[in-house]
């Protein structure tokens, strides 16, 4: 099994969820996060004072899938989240040793389907 973590632009979340749903991925975790990278940030003025915002809002999507589905999920994420601009995000693939469904005790691939 592979855990796929994707950091994307918040405005692309609906497109990414739809793309994952199309390939049969229903179980995802979504977290609002802040981070910095090549996008650097921006300067904002509030009540006459200038503020530099260097931690930008992003969304982290996590999904655990069988090895055979990992590449399809990565392709779907890339296509749905891409704008072509700096700040589109990153995708990380992490090996998962085991997964257990708490309710039934199922283990492995059957626990994540």
Buried (B, 14 or more C-beta within 10 A) or exposed (E): BBBBBBBBBEEBBEBBBEBBEEEEBEEBEBEEEEBEEEBEEEEEEEEEEEEEEEEBEBBBBBBBBBEEBBEBBBEBBBEBBBEEEEBBBEBEBEEBEEBEEEEEEBEBBEBBB
